[in-house]
Amino acid sequence: MERRSHPRAHGLLRWYYDVKYWLFRRERREYDGRRGLVMLQIDALSHADLRRAMATGKCPTITRLLSEDGFSMRRWFCGLPSATPYCQAGIFHGENDGIPAFRFYDRTARRVITCNAPHGVQYIRDRLHAPGALAGGSSYVNLMDGDAQTVALTVATRERTSVYARLGGTRMALLILLHPIRLLRMAFQSVWEWLLEEWERVVGTLRGRVTHAEGIFPFVRILSNVVIRELQTMAIMLDVHLGVPIIYSTYMQYDELGHHFGPSSRMALGDMKRTDARIGEIWRMIRLAGGRGYDLVILSDHGMTPSRSYRVVYGESLGRTVQHIMDGDPVPTTGQRREALDSFAEGSEYADMVPQVVETAIEMTGERQVRTRRGLRRVGNWLRRHYGLRDIIMPEKYLVGRRHDVVVTYSSCLALVYFADSEERLSRSAILADSHRRHLHSSLLQHPGIGLVATLDDDGVHVESRDGHGTIRDGELELLAGLNPLEVYEAADYTVRAVEDLIRQSNNGDIVLFGAYDGQDIVSFDDQVGAHGSAGGQQVYPFLITPPSLDVADERIEDARDIHRVVLSRYAAVTPVAEDMSGVLAG
């Protein structure tokens, strides 16, 4: 049963917020008969790791919701790729085709689309045609807006807006000024976060392990873990008081820390205390000073699996491996040397700081100083592998030559290989019919860092490992030889269907690679100790927490699109277009 507060306390708190938010009084929403929804996403937190955090006392608010307020929690399967762009498009719009990975290649435009750059997310947003479930509501700290009316700290929107507006504009600036105590807390927490990051980096270095604490990561950590978390919480509380009908916001801090320190690490799970505390503040506002009756839903879009960096384990990036395979092709070639483009964060999280230091030094040396140039490259590679300063020391992408025959994109433990000299996507038979492509395919299959090689077949999807291969047709796997290649990634029916759907995605590579998985750790093609993108481990198993009024225990949820159908469509504003879409989704 929900805890009841004293009516007088309820009235006093409403009066307090009426005064505090007087400047925003014109934004108050008229009650339209709809029950409101506040939906909070904790990015990349798996069902298993949330239970781990609760067991160690790091999530008292969530624990109370489940034990005292009648909320329910269940695990669900997010589909593939297990990445935020795919999942949020499905959650908001019930549509997520054409998003095969966090980073992929557009053959027509001949460019890499990466979702940690605004233009990459906008590329995806512009191709979503179904109406967004956040119409008339608010979107905070999301990759896309879901057609929300109020948008802040959200990367891509249907209508083009200025950077100032996307950051929240004057509304957010006024909100900050109305919270001087929070502003002071942000200042103190920023200093603490920086000291904590430096301490963890020093300890990690002394222990001889990779910390992945890139040069500016402490500042990214402060922005994410302190500033953004406070801003989004303030904005949500304001909207609840104003009666905004639907509010969706992503707490992204766990994802950042999980990638850098591991999904079950003390740093990642320990930081959940702060997110849980902000959820507590929002829940208090909902119960005591909400502008309408609200349901609170808490979920994650996908999980995360412990990982080992491909670069650290094998001493080079996957793209460099591909180039070496091409250079060592035993098949005689004519004409100029074939080239590869290796891209795992074009338009990086940390912008265009990347191409300077070592490459500039190399360019300053003469063409004849081969040994010096080679030595500088070795120094750069060593620093990238052992000190983690990849965003400062070396670019997060390298281009071998001005043209490229093969493009390799990384999305954590998922990689896509494109034969860019072909205008059309190639099937497995077409790949094997060409000696050069066949050599690359077979060489990747034998590499110990790669656990699964998948391609489109003439009549299905072909999946292959070093120990066996088979074909997936209409969700059924037919084993052709050896062991089931999906067994280590979990060969449940929904996993088989998700793999088939992934390989059939438009914009996908000619060859799709999953990092090798041993049941504990998965190989990440990015420099990460926590990964998601493919199957294997907890990365495909997020959680969903719902109130007593929203029973989803018996619902089949095997893709992010199902969250749109099961949850958001119940609260979305009904428009003629939405009514048509709800009929399609129900079917």
C-alpha positions as CSV (number, residue, x, y, z in Angstrom):
1,M,0.0,0.0,0.0
2,E,1.2,3.5,-0.8
3,R,2.2,5.5,2.3
4,R,-0.1,8.4,3.1
5,S,1.1,11.8,4.1
6,H,-0.7,14.2,6.4
7,P,-3.1,16.5,4.4
8,R,-1.7,19.6,6.1
9,A,1.9,18.7,5.0
10,H,0.6,18.1,1.5
11,G,-1.0,21.5,1.4
12,L,2.0,23.3,2.8
13,L,4.3,21.6,0.3
14,R,2.0,22.5,-2.6
15,W,1.9,26.1,-1.4
16,Y,5.7,26.2,-1.1
17,Y,6.2,25.0,-4.7
18,D,3.5,27.3,-6.0
19,V,5.5,30.2,-4.6
20,K,8.9,28.8,-5.7
21,Y,7.7,28.1,-9.3
22,W,5.6,31.2,-9.6
23,L,7.7,32.2,-12.7
24,F,6.5,29.1,-14.5
25,R,2.8,29.4,-13.6
26,R,1.8,29.9,-17.2
27,E,3.2,26.4,-18.1
28,R,0.7,24.7,-15.8
29,R,-1.2,22.0,-17.7
30,E,-5.0,21.7,-17.5
31,Y,-6.1,18.3,-16.3
32,D,-7.4,16.3,-19.4
33,G,-8.5,13.1,-17.6
34,R,-5.3,11.3,-18.3
35,R,-3.2,9.8,-15.5
36,G,0.4,11.1,-15.8
37,L,3.5,9.1,-16.3
38,V,7.0,9.7,-15.0
39,M,9.4,7.3,-16.6
40,L,13.0,7.2,-15.4
41,Q,15.6,5.2,-17.4
42,I,18.9,4.1,-15.6
43,D,21.0,3.6,-18.6
44,A,22.7,0.2,-19.0
45,L,21.9,-1.2,-15.6
46,S,21.0,-4.8,-15.9
47,H,18.4,-6.6,-13.8
48,A,21.1,-8.6,-12.1
49,D,23.3,-5.6,-11.2
50,L,20.2,-3.7,-9.8
51,R,19.5,-6.6,-7.5
52,R,23.2,-6.6,-6.5
53,A,23.0,-2.8,-5.7
54,M,19.8,-3.3,-3.7
55,A,21.3,-6.2,-1.7
56,T,24.2,-4.0,-0.6
57,G,21.9,-1.2,0.4
58,K,22.7,1.2,-2.4
59,C,19.1,1.7,-3.6
60,P,16.9,2.3,-0.5
61,T,14.2,4.2,-2.5
62,I,13.8,1.4,-5.1
63,T,13.8,-1.2,-2.3
64,R,11.0,0.6,-0.5
65,L,9.0,1.0,-3.7
66,L,9.1,-2.8,-4.1
67,S,8.7,-3.8,-0.5
68,E,6.2,-1.2,0.8
69,D,4.5,0.5,-2.1
70,G,3.4,-2.5,-4.1
71,F,5.7,-1.9,-7.1
72,S,6.8,-4.9,-9.1
73,M,10.1,-5.6,-10.9
74,R,10.7,-8.0,-13.8
75,R,13.5,-8.8,-16.2
76,W,13.0,-8.3,-19.9
77,F,14.9,-9.0,-23.1
78,C,15.9,-5.8,-25.0
79,G,16.5,-7.2,-28.5
80,L,19.6,-6.6,-30.6
81,P,21.6,-4.4,-30.8
82,S,21.7,-3.9,-27.0
83,A,22.4,-0.2,-27.4
84,T,20.5,3.0,-26.5
85,P,19.8,4.3,-30.0
86,Y,18.0,1.1,-31.0
87,C,16.2,0.8,-27.6
88,Q,15.1,4.4,-27.2
89,A,13.8,4.5,-30.8
90,G,11.8,1.4,-30.0
91,I,10.6,2.7,-26.6
92,F,9.5,6.1,-27.9
93,H,8.3,5.2,-31.4
94,G,7.7,1.5,-31.5
95,E,10.1,1.6,-34.6
96,N,13.8,0.9,-34.6
97,D,14.8,-0.5,-38.0
98,G,17.9,0.8,-39.7
99,I,19.8,1.1,-36.4
100,P,22.1,-2.0,-36.5
101,A,24.6,-0.7,-33.9
102,F,25.8,2.4,-32.0
103,R,28.1,3.1,-34.9
104,F,27.4,2.0,-38.5
105,Y,28.2,3.0,-42.1
106,D,25.9,4.6,-44.6
107,R,26.9,3.2,-47.9
108,T,25.1,5.9,-49.9
109,A,26.5,8.9,-48.1
110,R,29.9,7.0,-47.6
111,R,30.2,8.1,-44.0
112,V,30.2,6.6,-40.5
113,I,27.1,7.3,-38.4
114,T,28.1,7.4,-34.7
115,C,25.6,8.1,-31.9
116,N,27.9,10.0,-29.6
117,A,27.9,12.8,-32.1
118,P,24.7,14.9,-32.6
119,H,24.7,14.6,-36.4
120,G,24.7,10.8,-36.0
121,V,21.7,10.7,-33.6
122,Q,19.9,13.3,-35.8
123,Y,20.4,11.0,-38.8
124,I,18.5,8.3,-36.9
125,R,15.8,10.7,-35.6
126,D,15.1,12.0,-39.1
127,R,14.3,8.5,-40.3
128,L,11.8,7.7,-37.6
129,H,8.3,8.1,-39.0
130,A,6.0,6.7,-36.3
131,P,4.6,9.3,-33.9
132,G,6.5,9.6,-30.6
133,A,4.8,8.7,-27.3
134,L,6.2,11.8,-25.5
135,A,4.0,14.2,-27.5
136,G,2.8,17.0,-25.2
137,G,5.3,15.9,-22.5
138,S,9.0,16.3,-21.7
139,S,12.2,14.7,-22.7
140,Y,15.3,15.2,-20.6
141,V,18.8,13.7,-21.2
142,N,17.7,11.4,-23.9
143,L,19.2,10.6,-27.3
144,M,16.0,11.6,-29.0
145,D,12.9,13.6,-28.1
146,G,10.0,11.2,-28.8
147,D,8.1,14.3,-30.1
148,A,8.1,15.9,-26.6
149,Q,6.9,19.4,-26.2
150,T,9.6,20.4,-23.7
151,V,13.1,19.2,-24.5
152,A,16.4,19.7,-22.6
153,L,19.8,18.0,-22.7
154,T,18.4,15.8,-25.5
155,V,20.6,15.2,-28.6
156,A,18.2,15.0,-31.5
157,T,14.8,16.6,-32.1
158,R,12.2,16.5,-34.9
159,E,12.4,20.3,-35.3
160,R,15.8,21.8,-35.6
161,T,16.7,23.9,-32.6
162,S,19.7,25.8,-31.4
163,V,22.3,24.3,-29.0
164,Y,21.1,26.7,-26.3
165,A,17.5,25.5,-26.7
166,R,18.6,21.8,-26.5
167,L,20.5,22.5,-23.3
168,G,17.2,23.8,-21.8
169,G,17.5,27.5,-22.7
170,T,16.3,30.3,-20.5
171,R,13.9,27.9,-18.7
172,M,16.7,25.8,-17.4
173,A,18.8,28.9,-16.5
174,L,15.9,30.2,-14.4
175,L,15.4,26.8,-12.8
176,I,19.1,26.8,-11.7
177,L,18.8,30.2,-10.1
178,L,15.8,29.0,-8.1
179,H,17.9,26.2,-6.5
180,P,20.9,27.9,-4.8
181,I,21.3,25.1,-2.4
182,R,21.5,22.5,-5.2
183,L,23.9,24.8,-7.0
184,L,26.2,24.8,-3.9
185,R,25.9,21.0,-3.7
186,M,26.9,20.7,-7.3
187,A,30.0,22.7,-6.7
188,F,31.1,20.6,-3.7
189,Q,30.2,17.3,-5.4
190,S,32.2,18.4,-8.5
191,V,35.4,18.8,-6.5
192,W,34.7,15.5,-4.7
193,E,34.1,13.7,-8.0
194,W,37.4,15.0,-9.4
195,L,39.4,14.0,-6.3
196,L,37.7,10.5,-6.4
197,E,38.6,10.1,-10.1
198,E,42.2,11.0,-9.6
199,W,42.5,8.7,-6.6
200,E,41.0,5.8,-8.6
201,R,43.3,6.4,-11.5
202,V,46.4,6.5,-9.3
203,V,45.4,3.3,-7.5
204,G,44.6,1.6,-10.7
205,T,48.0,2.5,-12.2
206,L,49.9,1.3,-9.1
207,R,48.0,-2.0,-9.3
208,G,49.0,-2.4,-13.0
209,R,45.5,-2.5,-14.4
210,V,43.9,-0.5,-17.2
211,T,41.8,2.2,-15.6
212,H,40.4,3.6,-18.9
213,A,40.5,7.1,-17.2
214,E,41.1,9.1,-20.4
215,G,42.7,12.6,-20.1
216,I,39.4,14.5,-19.9
217,F,37.2,11.7,-18.5
218,P,37.3,13.3,-15.0
219,F,35.5,16.4,-16.5
220,V,33.1,14.2,-18.4
221,R,32.4,12.4,-15.1
222,I,31.7,15.6,-13.3
223,L,29.4,16.8,-16.0
224,S,27.5,13.5,-16.1
225,N,27.5,12.5,-12.4
226,V,27.0,15.9,-10.9
227,V,25.8,18.6,-13.2
228,I,23.4,16.8,-15.5
229,R,21.9,14.6,-12.8
230,E,21.0,17.6,-10.7
231,L,19.6,19.6,-13.7
232,Q,17.4,16.8,-14.9
233,T,16.1,16.1,-11.4
234,M,15.1,19.8,-11.0
235,A,13.4,19.8,-14.4
236,I,11.4,16.7,-13.7
237,M,10.2,18.0,-10.3
238,L,9.1,21.2,-11.9
239,D,7.2,19.3,-14.6
240,V,5.5,17.1,-12.0
241,H,4.3,20.2,-10.1
242,L,3.0,21.7,-13.3
243,G,1.1,18.6,-14.3
244,V,3.0,17.7,-17.5
245,P,1.2,14.5,-18.6
246,I,4.3,12.4,-19.6
247,I,7.9,12.8,-18.6
248,Y,10.8,10.6,-19.7
249,S,14.4,11.1,-18.5
250,T,17.6,9.1,-18.7
251,Y,20.0,8.9,-15.8
252,M,23.2,8.0,-17.7
253,Q,25.8,8.0,-15.0
254,Y,25.9,4.3,-14.4
255,D,26.6,3.6,-18.0
256,E,29.6,5.9,-18.1
257,L,31.1,4.4,-14.9
258,G,30.2,0.8,-16.0
259,H,32.1,1.2,-19.2
260,H,35.2,2.5,-17.5
261,F,35.3,0.4,-14.3
262,G,33.0,-2.5,-14.9
263,P,29.2,-3.1,-14.5
264,S,29.5,-4.7,-11.0
265,S,32.3,-2.4,-9.8
266,R,32.3,-0.5,-6.6
267,M,32.5,2.8,-8.5
268,A,29.5,2.0,-10.8
269,L,27.2,0.5,-8.2
270,G,28.3,2.9,-5.5
271,D,27.2,5.8,-7.6
272,M,23.7,4.3,-7.7
273,K,23.2,5.9,-4.2
274,R,22.9,9.3,-5.8
275,T,20.6,8.3,-8.6
276,D,18.4,6.4,-6.1
277,A,18.3,9.6,-3.9
278,R,17.1,11.7,-6.9
279,I,14.4,9.1,-7.6
280,G,13.4,9.5,-4.0
281,E,13.0,13.2,-4.4
282,I,10.9,12.8,-7.6
283,W,8.7,10.2,-5.9
284,R,8.1,12.6,-2.9
285,M,7.1,15.3,-5.4
286,I,4.7,12.9,-7.1
287,R,3.0,11.9,-3.9
288,L,2.9,15.3,-2.2
289,A,2.9,18.1,-4.8
290,G,2.1,16.6,-8.2
291,G,0.0,18.6,-10.6
292,R,-2.0,15.4,-11.4
293,G,-2.0,11.8,-10.4
294,Y,1.1,10.1,-11.7
295,D,2.4,6.6,-12.2
296,L,6.2,6.1,-11.7
297,V,8.0,3.6,-13.9
298,I,11.7,2.9,-13.6
299,L,13.6,0.9,-16.2
300,S,16.8,0.3,-18.0
301,D,17.1,0.1,-21.8
302,H,19.7,-2.7,-21.8
303,G,22.3,-4.1,-19.4
304,M,26.1,-4.5,-19.5
305,T,28.5,-7.4,-19.5
306,P,32.1,-7.4,-18.0
307,S,34.6,-7.1,-20.9
308,R,38.2,-7.2,-21.9
309,S,39.5,-4.7,-24.4
310,Y,40.5,-6.2,-27.8
311,R,43.2,-3.6,-28.1
312,V,44.7,-4.4,-24.8
313,V,44.5,-8.2,-25.3
314,Y,45.8,-8.4,-28.9
315,G,47.9,-5.2,-29.0
316,E,46.1,-3.6,-31.9
317,S,42.6,-2.4,-32.9
318,L,40.3,-4.7,-34.9
319,G,40.6,-2.3,-37.8
320,R,44.4,-2.7,-37.7
321,T,43.9,-6.5,-37.6
322,V,41.7,-6.2,-40.7
323,Q,44.4,-4.1,-42.5
324,H,47.0,-6.7,-41.6
325,I,44.8,-9.5,-43.0
326,M,44.4,-7.5,-46.2
327,D,48.1,-6.8,-46.4
328,G,48.9,-10.5,-46.0
329,D,46.3,-11.7,-48.5
330,P,48.0,-14.6,-50.3
331,V,45.9,-14.1,-53.4
332,P,47.8,-12.1,-56.1
333,T,46.5,-8.6,-56.5
334,T,47.0,-6.0,-59.2
335,G,46.7,-2.3,-59.0
336,Q,47.0,-0.2,-55.8
337,R,47.0,-1.5,-52.3
338,R,43.6,-2.2,-50.7
339,E,42.8,0.1,-47.7
340,A,40.7,-0.1,-44.6
341,L,38.9,2.6,-42.6
342,D,38.7,1.8,-38.9
343,S,36.2,3.9,-37.0
344,F,35.0,3.4,-33.5
345,A,34.2,7.0,-32.5
346,E,34.2,9.3,-35.4
347,G,32.9,12.6,-34.0
348,S,33.9,11.3,-30.6
349,E,32.3,11.9,-27.2
350,Y,35.1,14.3,-26.7
351,A,34.8,16.1,-30.0
352,D,37.7,16.8,-32.4
353,M,40.5,16.9,-29.8
354,V,41.7,13.6,-31.2
355,P,43.7,13.9,-34.3
356,Q,46.6,16.0,-33.2
357,V,49.5,15.1,-30.9
358,V,51.2,11.9,-32.2
359,E,50.0,12.3,-35.8
360,T,51.3,15.9,-35.8
361,A,54.6,14.7,-34.6
362,I,54.7,12.0,-37.3
363,E,53.9,14.6,-40.0
364,M,56.7,16.8,-38.7
365,T,59.2,14.1,-39.4
366,G,60.5,13.6,-42.9
367,E,59.3,10.9,-45.2
368,R,62.7,9.3,-45.1
369,Q,62.8,9.1,-41.3
370,V,61.0,5.7,-41.4
371,R,62.4,4.5,-38.0
372,T,61.4,7.7,-36.2
373,R,57.9,7.6,-37.6
374,R,57.6,3.9,-36.7
375,G,58.9,4.6,-33.2
376,L,56.4,7.4,-32.7
377,R,53.5,5.2,-33.7
378,R,54.7,2.5,-31.3
379,V,54.9,5.1,-28.5
380,G,51.3,6.2,-29.3
381,N,50.0,2.6,-29.4
382,W,51.7,1.8,-26.1
383,L,50.2,4.9,-24.4
384,R,46.7,4.0,-25.8
385,R,47.0,0.4,-24.5
386,H,48.5,1.0,-21.1
387,Y,47.6,4.5,-19.9
388,G,44.2,5.0,-21.5
389,L,44.8,8.5,-22.8
390,R,43.4,7.6,-26.2
391,D,41.3,10.7,-26.7
392,I,44.3,13.0,-26.1
393,I,47.2,11.0,-27.5
394,M,45.7,9.2,-30.4
395,P,42.5,9.6,-32.5
396,E,39.6,7.3,-31.8
397,K,39.7,6.5,-35.5
398,Y,42.4,6.1,-38.1
399,L,42.2,6.4,-41.8
400,V,44.8,4.3,-43.8
401,G,45.0,6.2,-47.1
402,R,42.5,8.5,-48.7
403,R,40.2,5.7,-50.0
404,H,38.9,2.6,-48.4
405,D,37.8,-0.8,-49.6
406,V,36.7,-2.1,-46.2
407,V,35.0,-0.1,-43.3
408,V,35.0,-1.5,-39.8
409,T,32.8,0.2,-37.1
410,Y,32.9,-0.7,-33.4
411,S,30.0,-0.6,-31.0
412,S,31.5,-2.0,-27.8
413,C,31.4,-5.8,-28.2
414,L,29.7,-5.6,-31.6
415,A,31.5,-4.8,-34.8
416,L,30.4,-4.4,-38.4
417,V,32.5,-5.0,-41.5
418,Y,31.5,-3.3,-44.8
419,F,32.9,-4.0,-48.2
420,A,32.7,-0.4,-49.2
421,D,33.7,-0.9,-52.8
422,S,30.3,-2.5,-53.3
423,E,27.2,-0.3,-53.6
424,E,25.0,-3.1,-52.3
425,R,25.1,-5.3,-49.2
426,L,26.7,-8.6,-49.9
427,S,25.4,-12.0,-49.0
428,R,27.6,-14.8,-47.7
429,S,27.7,-16.5,-51.1
430,A,28.8,-13.2,-52.7
431,I,31.5,-12.8,-50.1
432,L,32.8,-16.4,-50.5
433,A,32.7,-16.0,-54.3
434,D,35.5,-13.4,-54.2
435,S,38.9,-14.6,-53.1
436,H,39.9,-11.5,-51.3
437,R,36.7,-11.2,-49.3
438,R,36.7,-14.9,-48.6
439,H,40.2,-14.6,-47.2
440,L,39.1,-11.8,-44.8
441,H,36.0,-13.6,-43.8
442,S,37.9,-16.9,-42.9
443,S,40.7,-15.0,-41.2
444,L,38.2,-13.1,-38.9
445,L,36.4,-16.4,-38.2
446,Q,39.7,-17.9,-36.9
447,H,40.7,-14.9,-34.7
448,P,40.4,-15.8,-31.0
449,G,39.0,-12.4,-30.1
450,I,35.9,-13.0,-32.3
451,G,33.2,-15.4,-31.1
452,L,30.6,-15.1,-33.8
453,V,30.6,-14.2,-37.5
454,A,27.2,-13.6,-39.0
455,T,26.1,-12.8,-42.6
456,L,23.0,-12.7,-44.7
457,D,22.5,-16.0,-46.6
458,D,20.6,-16.4,-49.8
459,D,17.6,-17.9,-47.8
460,G,18.3,-16.8,-44.2
461,V,20.9,-15.7,-41.8
462,H,24.2,-17.6,-41.5
463,V,25.9,-17.7,-38.1
464,E,29.3,-19.3,-37.6
465,S,32.0,-19.8,-34.9
466,R,35.2,-21.8,-35.0
467,D,33.3,-24.8,-33.7
468,G,30.2,-24.9,-35.8
469,H,27.8,-23.1,-38.1
470,G,24.1,-23.0,-38.9
471,T,21.3,-21.0,-40.6
472,I,18.4,-19.1,-39.0
473,R,15.2,-19.0,-41.0
474,D,12.0,-17.5,-39.5
475,G,13.3,-17.7,-36.0
476,E,14.5,-21.3,-36.2
477,L,18.1,-22.3,-36.1
478,E,19.2,-25.2,-38.3
479,L,22.6,-26.5,-37.2
480,L,24.6,-27.5,-40.3
481,A,27.9,-28.7,-38.7
482,G,29.6,-28.9,-35.3
483,L,28.4,-27.1,-32.2
484,N,25.7,-24.5,-32.0
485,P,27.5,-21.1,-32.5
486,L,25.0,-19.3,-30.4
487,E,25.2,-21.6,-27.4
488,V,27.7,-19.5,-25.4
489,Y,25.6,-16.4,-26.1
490,E,22.5,-18.2,-24.9
491,A,20.5,-19.9,-27.6
492,A,17.0,-19.2,-26.3
493,D,14.3,-18.8,-28.9
494,Y,14.1,-15.0,-28.4
495,T,17.9,-14.7,-28.8
496,V,17.8,-16.6,-32.1
497,R,15.0,-14.4,-33.3
498,A,16.9,-11.3,-32.2
499,V,20.1,-12.3,-34.0
500,E,18.1,-12.9,-37.2
501,D,16.4,-9.5,-36.9
502,L,19.8,-7.8,-36.2
503,I,21.5,-9.3,-39.3
504,R,18.5,-8.4,-41.4
505,Q,18.6,-4.8,-40.3
506,S,19.1,-2.2,-43.0
507,N,22.4,-0.3,-42.9
508,N,24.0,-3.4,-41.4
509,G,27.5,-4.6,-42.4
510,D,28.3,-7.4,-44.8
511,I,29.9,-9.2,-41.9
512,V,28.6,-8.8,-38.3
513,L,31.0,-9.8,-35.5
514,F,30.3,-10.5,-31.8
515,G,33.3,-10.3,-29.4
516,A,34.4,-13.7,-28.0
517,Y,32.5,-14.6,-24.8
518,D,33.6,-17.1,-22.3
519,G,30.5,-17.0,-20.1
520,Q,32.1,-14.4,-17.8
521,D,33.8,-11.7,-19.9
522,I,33.2,-10.6,-23.5
523,V,35.8,-9.0,-25.8
524,S,35.0,-5.4,-26.5
525,F,36.3,-3.7,-29.6
526,D,36.2,-0.4,-27.8
527,D,38.6,0.1,-24.8
528,Q,36.0,-0.8,-22.2
529,V,35.7,-3.1,-19.1
530,G,32.0,-3.1,-19.4
531,A,30.3,-3.7,-22.8
532,H,27.0,-3.9,-24.5
533,G,25.9,-4.1,-28.1
534,S,25.8,-7.8,-28.9
535,A,24.4,-10.8,-27.0
536,G,26.2,-12.6,-24.2
537,G,25.7,-12.2,-20.4
538,Q,23.6,-9.5,-18.7
539,Q,23.8,-6.9,-21.5
540,V,20.5,-8.1,-23.0
541,Y,18.6,-8.3,-19.7
542,P,17.5,-4.9,-18.3
543,F,14.8,-4.4,-15.7
544,L,11.3,-2.9,-15.6
545,I,9.7,-1.5,-12.3
546,T,6.0,-0.7,-12.5
547,P,3.4,0.5,-10.0
548,P,0.5,-1.6,-8.8
549,S,-1.8,-0.1,-11.4
550,L,0.3,-1.2,-14.3
551,D,0.5,-5.0,-14.3
552,V,3.0,-6.2,-17.0
553,A,4.0,-9.5,-15.3
554,D,2.5,-11.7,-18.0
555,E,3.4,-9.4,-21.0
556,R,5.8,-10.7,-23.6
557,I,8.6,-8.2,-23.8
558,E,11.4,-9.4,-26.2
559,D,12.4,-6.1,-27.8
560,A,12.4,-2.4,-26.8
561,R,9.4,-1.9,-29.1
562,D,7.4,-4.0,-26.6
563,I,8.0,-1.3,-23.9
564,H,6.3,1.2,-26.2
565,R,3.3,-1.2,-26.6
566,V,3.1,-2.4,-23.0
567,V,3.8,0.9,-21.2
568,L,4.1,4.1,-23.1
569,S,1.1,3.6,-25.5
570,R,-1.2,3.5,-22.5
571,Y,-0.3,7.1,-21.5
572,A,0.5,8.7,-24.8
573,A,-1.8,11.5,-26.0
574,V,-4.5,10.1,-28.4
575,T,-4.3,11.7,-31.8
576,P,-5.7,10.4,-35.1
577,V,-2.3,9.3,-36.2
578,A,-1.6,7.7,-32.8
579,E,-4.9,5.8,-32.9
580,D,-4.0,4.4,-36.3
581,M,-0.6,3.3,-34.9
582,S,-2.0,1.8,-31.8
583,G,-4.1,-0.5,-34.0
584,V,-1.0,-1.5,-35.9
585,L,1.0,-2.1,-32.7
586,A,-1.8,-4.1,-31.1
587,G,-1.9,-6.3,-34.1
